[in-house]
Amino acid sequence: MKKIIGERIRKLRQSKDYTQDNMAAELDITAGAYAKIERGETDPSATRLLRIAEILEVDVIIFFQDKYQPSRVEEPVKEYGFATKTDIENLTHLIKQLNREIEKLKTEMATVKKQGSKGKR
C-alpha cells in the first residue's frame, strides 16, 4: 500500500508541476525524506498525508481510492514569480472591475460639475 500511495502522490505532484524539492520544502523535510515517501519506502503519518493533500489541493481520500486516475484535463498550476496563473487572472479581473467603477465615478463627477455650474449662473 505504501508504494501505491507513493505512486499516486508522485503522479499528482507531477500533474501540478511541483518538484520533489518544492514538496519537501512545503513539508519542512529533506528532499531525500520526501523521495522515500514517493518510492513507498517510508510510511507517511496521517498528518503528513493530510498536508500533502492540502499542498496538492486534493482530498486525502484520493490516495486510497482503488481506481485513481489523475485528471489530465486540469491545467497544472504554474507560478509566475510569487503568484500563480489563477492569482494573476483574479487580479486582472479585479483591476477591470475597478476600472469600470472609476469610469462610473468620473461620469457621475462630470454630471455633478455640470449641475453645479448651471446653478451658479
Backbone as a chain_set.jsonl record, in Angstrom:
{"seq": "MKKIIGERIRKLRQSKDYTQDNMAAELDITAGAYAKIERGETDPSATRLLRIAEILEVDVIIFFQDKYQPSRVEEPVKEYGFATKTDIENLTHLIKQLNREIEKLKTEMATVKKQGSKGKR", "coords": {"N": [[0.824, -1.201, 0.0], [2.027, 1.22, 0.696], [3.669, 1.742, -1.489], [1.801, 2.145, -3.523], [0.409, 4.408, -2.609], [2.546, 6.206, -2.556], [3.154, 6.31, -5.311], [0.804, 7.449, -6.322], [0.894, 9.936, -5.085], [3.215, 10.928, -6.309], [2.372, 11.066, -9.031], [0.31, 12.94, -8.845], [1.752, 15.149, -7.893], [3.447, 15.634, -10.066], [1.521, 16.264, -11.984], [0.811, 18.73, -11.14], [2.98, 20.198, -11.666], [4.973, 20.392, -9.69], [8.083, 20.093, -7.999], [10.072, 17.535, -6.377], [11.668, 18.798, -4.559], [10.221, 21.171, -4.103], [7.972, 20.141, -2.787], [9.154, 18.932, -0.539], [10.189, 21.19, 0.756], [7.803, 22.54, 1.376], [6.749, 20.719, 3.169], [8.588, 20.801, 5.124], [10.724, 19.005, 5.299], [13.557, 16.949, 4.333], [14.606, 16.674, 0.883], [15.334, 14.1, 0.259], [13.989, 12.604, 2.21], [11.395, 13.117, 1.432], [11.416, 11.944, -1.116], [11.576, 9.274, -0.41], [9.005, 8.832, 0.525], [7.507, 8.986, -1.85], [8.613, 6.817, -3.201], [7.653, 4.785, -1.717], [9.046, 3.808, 0.428], [8.896, 4.824, 2.906], [6.488, 5.124, 5.424], [4.18, 7.495, 5.45], [2.959, 9.698, 8.004], [-0.432, 10.204, 9.179], [-0.936, 12.892, 9.51], [1.041, 14.018, 7.903], [0.244, 13.015, 5.386], [-2.201, 14.338, 5.143], [-1.261, 16.968, 4.958], [0.196, 16.819, 2.575], [-1.89, 16.313, 0.776], [-3.243, 18.71, 1.067], [-1.351, 20.561, 0.064], [-1.253, 19.674, -2.583], [-3.786, 20.212, -3.3], [-5.995, 18.418, -3.154], [-8.414, 15.956, -2.079], [-7.647, 13.955, 0.698], [-8.518, 11.351, 0.546], [-8.168, 10.501, -2.016], [-5.708, 9.301, -2.226], [-6.168, 6.754, -1.396], [-8.124, 5.552, -2.91], [-9.332, 2.965, -5.06], [-9.497, 3.126, -7.874], [-7.869, 5.327, -8.946], [-7.198, 7.995, -11.055], [-5.226, 10.507, -12.213], [-6.361, 13.699, -13.198], [-6.09, 14.564, -16.492], [-6.983, 16.683, -17.785], [-6.936, 18.897, -16.21], [-5.254, 21.954, -15.889], [-1.902, 22.356, -15.095], [-0.774, 23.963, -12.097], [0.855, 26.85, -12.59], [3.576, 28.849, -11.727], [4.127, 32.303, -11.461], [6.572, 34.081, -10.673], [5.895, 34.988, -7.478], [3.246, 34.522, -7.628], [0.451, 32.572, -8.73], [-0.915, 31.441, -11.881], [-3.681, 31.573, -11.679], [-3.922, 33.426, -9.592], [-3.001, 35.72, -10.921], [-4.936, 35.938, -12.931], [-7.21, 36.412, -11.333], [-6.481, 38.86, -10.171], [-6.351, 40.446, -12.472], [-9.04, 40.424, -13.224], [-10.147, 41.788, -11.022], [-8.909, 44.292, -11.339], [-10.046, 45.124, -13.753], [-12.704, 45.395, -12.906], [-12.385, 47.461, -11.043], [-11.543, 49.515, -12.758], [-13.897, 49.881, -14.254], [-15.572, 50.835, -12.222], [-14.252, 53.218, -11.607], [-14.603, 54.628, -14.001], [-17.39, 54.969, -13.913], [-17.574, 56.62, -11.665], [-16.208, 58.883, -12.619], [-17.977, 59.702, -14.612], [-20.214, 60.318, -13.053], [-19.123, 62.4, -11.508], [-18.634, 64.304, -13.51], [-21.25, 64.882, -14.235], [-22.213, 65.991, -11.843], [-20.595, 68.269, -11.712], [-21.482, 69.648, -13.989], [-24.115, 70.168, -13.236], [-23.625, 71.757, -11.031], [-22.365, 73.975, -12.171], [-24.436, 75.029, -13.666], [-26.146, 75.926, -11.701], [-24.791, 78.138, -10.705], [-25.096, 80.208, -12.49]], "CA": [[0.0, 0.0, 0.0], [2.923, 2.379, 0.731], [4.133, 2.015, -2.852], [0.662, 2.662, -4.28], [0.189, 5.778, -2.149], [3.686, 6.99, -3.043], [2.988, 6.496, -6.753], [-0.299, 8.398, -6.517], [1.408, 11.255, -4.693], [4.144, 11.348, -7.364], [1.606, 11.449, -10.226], [-0.374, 14.208, -8.551], [2.774, 16.202, -7.818], [3.878, 15.93, -11.433], [0.422, 16.913, -12.708], [0.765, 20.111, -10.656], [4.285, 20.782, -11.996], [5.792, 20.605, -8.5], [9.248, 19.219, -7.896], [10.218, 16.922, -5.061], [12.236, 19.839, -3.688], [9.104, 22.051, -3.705], [7.152, 19.429, -1.809], [9.942, 18.775, 0.687], [10.236, 22.495, 1.418], [6.47, 22.793, 1.935], [6.545, 19.785, 4.28], [9.668, 21.047, 6.077], [11.553, 17.806, 5.41], [14.571, 16.931, 3.279], [14.16, 16.123, -0.399], [15.532, 12.65, 0.352], [12.89, 12.037, 3.004], [10.194, 13.182, 0.607], [11.567, 10.949, -2.181], [11.257, 7.967, 0.177], [7.538, 8.728, 0.575], [7.043, 8.676, -3.207], [9.063, 5.469, -3.578], [6.989, 3.818, -0.855], [9.996, 3.288, 1.405], [8.513, 5.397, 4.194], [5.053, 5.205, 5.678], [3.929, 8.842, 5.968], [1.935, 9.799, 9.048], [-1.718, 10.752, 8.721], [-0.766, 14.348, 9.454], [1.842, 14.337, 6.715], [-0.613, 12.764, 4.222], [-3.161, 15.449, 5.065], [-0.53, 18.151, 4.488], [0.497, 16.583, 1.154], [-3.156, 16.515, 0.063], [-3.501, 20.155, 1.106], [-0.416, 21.192, -0.873], [-1.638, 19.277, -3.941], [-5.163, 20.671, -3.474], [-6.872, 17.269, -3.379], [-8.911, 15.313, -0.867], [-6.728, 12.893, 1.094], [-9.101, 10.051, 0.171], [-7.694, 10.153, -3.365], [-4.536, 8.429, -2.092], [-6.605, 5.419, -1.001], [-9.137, 5.04, -3.828], [-8.848, 1.882, -5.912], [-9.396, 3.49, -9.288], [-7.396, 6.706, -9.044], [-6.572, 8.466, -12.287], [-5.11, 11.962, -12.156], [-7.028, 14.378, -14.3], [-5.171, 15.107, -17.495], [-7.632, 17.873, -18.312], [-6.555, 20.017, -15.364], [-4.039, 22.65, -16.24], [-1.059, 22.406, -13.907], [-0.604, 25.282, -11.503], [2.14, 27.414, -12.977], [3.859, 30.011, -10.906], [4.694, 33.485, -12.088], [7.167, 34.733, -9.52], [5.265, 34.515, -6.256], [1.812, 34.376, -7.872], [0.075, 31.549, -9.691], [-1.686, 31.945, -13.018], [-5.014, 31.891, -11.151], [-3.785, 34.695, -8.869], [-2.893, 36.781, -11.924], [-6.261, 36.076, -13.554], [-8.09, 37.056, -10.354], [-6.081, 40.261, -10.073], [-6.762, 41.093, -13.719], [-10.492, 40.599, -13.118], [-10.382, 42.863, -10.049], [-8.483, 45.559, -11.938], [-11.082, 45.509, -14.72], [-13.846, 45.861, -12.125], [-12.031, 48.777, -10.502], [-11.559, 50.473, -13.862], [-15.306, 50.19, -14.552], [-16.067, 51.679, -11.133], [-13.634, 54.543, -11.777], [-15.294, 55.29, -15.115], [-18.708, 55.376, -13.402], [-17.368, 57.776, -10.786], [-15.865, 60.023, -13.474], [-19.224, 60.14, -15.249], [-21.016, 60.951, -12.002], [-18.462, 63.67, -11.164], [-18.881, 65.244, -14.611], [-22.659, 65.264, -14.121], [-22.313, 66.882, -10.683], [-19.954, 69.539, -12.093], [-22.387, 70.328, -14.915], [-25.255, 70.659, -12.454], [-23.12, 72.832, -10.171], [-22.1, 75.167, -12.98], [-25.743, 75.561, -14.074], [-26.701, 76.591, -10.547], [-24.038, 79.374, -10.455], [-25.446, 81.212, -13.493]], "C": [[0.866, 1.261, 0.0], [3.36, 2.76, -0.678], [3.021, 2.631, -3.701], [0.405, 4.12, -3.904], [1.305, 6.684, -2.664], [3.575, 7.303, -4.527], [1.893, 7.515, -7.045], [0.143, 9.819, -6.164], [2.321, 11.791, -5.797], [3.388, 11.836, -8.596], [0.884, 12.783, -10.019], [0.609, 15.371, -8.528], [3.201, 16.618, -9.222], [2.782, 16.641, -12.217], [0.291, 18.379, -12.313], [2.062, 20.86, -10.977], [5.108, 21.164, -10.77], [6.982, 19.666, -8.563], [9.248, 18.565, -6.52], [10.789, 17.939, -4.075], [11.146, 20.797, -3.199], [8.305, 21.405, -2.586], [7.89, 19.299, -0.475], [9.991, 20.088, 1.463], [8.899, 22.818, 2.083], [6.208, 21.934, 3.172], [7.587, 19.956, 5.389], [10.441, 19.763, 6.383], [12.601, 17.864, 4.298], [13.977, 16.346, 1.994], [14.301, 14.606, -0.398], [14.416, 11.968, 1.122], [11.599, 12.05, 2.194], [10.244, 12.112, -0.497], [11.236, 9.548, -1.668], [9.745, 7.755, 0.282], [7.015, 8.316, -0.801], [7.453, 7.273, -3.656], [8.409, 4.387, -2.729], [7.906, 3.188, 0.166], [9.665, 3.759, 2.817], [7.0, 5.442, 4.279], [4.754, 6.595, 6.243], [2.826, 8.825, 7.028], [0.655, 10.374, 8.447], [-1.627, 12.264, 8.578], [-0.004, 14.758, 8.202], [1.024, 14.099, 5.442], [-1.64, 13.877, 4.044], [-2.487, 16.698, 4.512], [-0.19, 18.007, 2.994], [-0.759, 16.829, 0.324], [-3.494, 18.003, -0.011], [-2.628, 20.89, 0.092], [-0.839, 20.915, -2.313], [-3.089, 19.638, -4.279], [-6.103, 19.535, -3.89], [-7.387, 16.783, -2.032], [-8.0, 14.129, -0.557], [-7.232, 11.511, 0.688], [-8.591, 9.576, -1.19], [-6.479, 9.225, -3.309], [-4.931, 6.972, -1.842], [-7.637, 4.795, -1.941], [-8.53, 3.989, -4.75], [-8.61, 2.312, -7.352], [-9.022, 4.954, -9.446], [-6.773, 6.949, -10.406], [-6.441, 9.974, -12.187], [-5.741, 12.578, -13.389], [-5.995, 14.961, -15.252], [-5.731, 16.388, -18.092], [-7.198, 19.104, -17.52], [-5.262, 20.635, -15.853], [-3.166, 22.713, -14.997], [-0.932, 23.842, -13.394], [0.788, 25.761, -11.869], [2.355, 28.679, -12.165], [4.512, 31.091, -11.742], [5.298, 34.301, -10.96], [6.549, 34.144, -8.27], [3.778, 34.296, -6.429], [1.569, 33.259, -8.881], [-0.692, 32.2, -10.835], [-3.086, 32.356, -12.56], [-4.979, 33.209, -10.381], [-3.76, 35.865, -9.842], [-4.243, 37.019, -12.59], [-7.235, 36.771, -12.616], [-7.766, 38.535, -10.211], [-6.502, 41.045, -11.316], [-8.254, 41.388, -13.691], [-10.818, 41.754, -12.162], [-10.007, 44.232, -10.61], [-9.512, 46.046, -12.95], [-12.316, 46.043, -14.009], [-13.582, 47.255, -11.572], [-12.054, 49.846, -11.587], [-12.985, 50.866, -14.249], [-15.89, 51.119, -13.488], [-15.515, 53.097, -11.244], [-14.322, 55.309, -12.897], [-16.683, 55.766, -14.692], [-18.581, 56.622, -12.535], [-17.021, 59.026, -11.587], [-17.112, 60.597, -14.132], [-20.098, 60.868, -14.24], [-20.44, 62.308, -11.617], [-18.714, 64.72, -12.242], [-20.314, 65.748, -14.549], [-22.839, 66.251, -12.971], [-21.724, 68.241, -11.019], [-20.862, 70.34, -13.02], [-23.558, 70.935, -14.165], [-24.821, 71.82, -11.56], [-22.87, 74.102, -10.945], [-23.395, 75.798, -13.474], [-26.36, 76.356, -12.937], [-26.025, 77.92, -10.246], [-24.446, 80.49, -11.396], [-26.615, 82.006, -13.096]], "O": [[0.499, 2.261, -0.616], [3.418, 3.94, -1.024], [3.272, 3.532, -4.501], [0.206, 4.965, -4.776], [1.049, 7.788, -3.146], [3.864, 8.419, -4.957], [2.05, 8.356, -7.93], [-0.195, 10.777, -6.859], [2.222, 12.957, -6.18], [3.71, 12.887, -9.148], [0.857, 13.636, -10.906], [0.336, 16.441, -9.071], [3.304, 17.807, -9.525], [3.072, 17.523, -13.026], [-0.272, 19.18, -13.059], [2.22, 22.022, -10.601], [5.854, 22.142, -10.8], [6.892, 18.57, -9.117], [8.523, 18.983, -5.617], [10.433, 17.938, -2.896], [11.137, 21.19, -2.033], [8.0, 22.035, -1.573], [7.312, 19.529, 0.587], [9.851, 20.096, 2.686], [8.862, 23.308, 3.212], [5.531, 22.365, 4.105], [7.487, 19.341, 6.451], [10.769, 19.466, 7.531], [12.537, 18.729, 3.425], [12.981, 15.624, 2.023], [13.48, 13.904, -0.989], [13.951, 10.894, 0.742], [10.806, 11.111, 2.261], [9.24, 11.457, -0.778], [10.682, 8.729, -2.402], [9.262, 6.631, 0.144], [6.187, 7.413, -0.911], [6.726, 6.618, -4.403], [8.59, 3.198, -2.993], [7.583, 2.137, 0.719], [10.104, 3.162, 3.8], [6.322, 5.763, 3.303], [5.048, 6.85, 7.411], [1.885, 8.035, 6.952], [0.66, 10.949, 7.359], [-2.173, 12.844, 7.639], [-0.364, 15.723, 7.528], [1.1, 14.9, 4.51], [-1.914, 14.304, 2.923], [-3.069, 17.408, 3.692], [-0.283, 18.977, 2.242], [-0.697, 17.482, -0.718], [-3.975, 18.489, -1.035], [-3.114, 21.743, -0.651], [-0.791, 21.804, -3.163], [-3.558, 19.402, -5.392], [-6.888, 19.662, -4.829], [-6.863, 17.153, -0.981], [-7.624, 13.383, -1.461], [-6.431, 10.593, 0.508], [-8.589, 8.378, -1.473], [-6.245, 8.452, -4.238], [-4.127, 6.064, -2.049], [-7.987, 3.625, -1.78], [-7.377, 4.098, -5.168], [-7.629, 1.904, -7.974], [-9.782, 5.733, -10.022], [-5.915, 6.186, -10.851], [-7.454, 10.666, -12.086], [-5.656, 12.03, -14.488], [-5.138, 15.75, -14.856], [-5.035, 17.096, -18.821], [-7.099, 20.204, -18.063], [-4.305, 19.937, -16.187], [-3.654, 23.093, -13.933], [-0.977, 24.801, -14.165], [1.785, 25.142, -11.496], [1.435, 29.469, -11.95], [5.34, 30.82, -12.612], [4.613, 35.124, -10.353], [6.661, 32.943, -8.021], [3.101, 33.921, -5.472], [2.384, 33.029, -9.775], [-1.069, 33.37, -10.758], [-3.612, 33.375, -13.008], [-5.898, 34.021, -10.5], [-4.417, 36.882, -9.618], [-4.648, 38.164, -12.79], [-8.007, 37.627, -13.049], [-8.669, 39.369, -10.138], [-6.959, 42.183, -11.211], [-8.685, 42.471, -14.087], [-11.666, 42.593, -12.463], [-10.71, 45.216, -10.38], [-9.818, 47.237, -13.005], [-12.912, 47.027, -14.448], [-14.45, 48.126, -11.626], [-12.53, 50.957, -11.357], [-13.258, 52.032, -14.537], [-16.61, 52.066, -13.804], [-16.234, 54.066, -11.0], [-14.594, 56.502, -12.762], [-17.105, 56.856, -15.077], [-19.372, 57.558, -12.65], [-17.494, 60.116, -11.265], [-17.289, 61.813, -14.204], [-20.66, 61.92, -14.546], [-21.189, 63.265, -11.42], [-18.975, 65.883, -11.934], [-20.561, 66.93, -14.787], [-23.549, 67.246, -13.118], [-22.296, 69.267, -10.649], [-21.002, 71.553, -12.867], [-23.949, 72.073, -14.422], [-25.584, 72.766, -11.361], [-23.129, 75.196, -10.443], [-23.436, 77.01, -13.681], [-27.032, 77.359, -13.179], [-26.629, 78.767, -9.586], [-24.152, 81.649, -11.105], [-27.037, 82.896, -13.836]]}, "num_chains": 1, "name": "protein.A"}
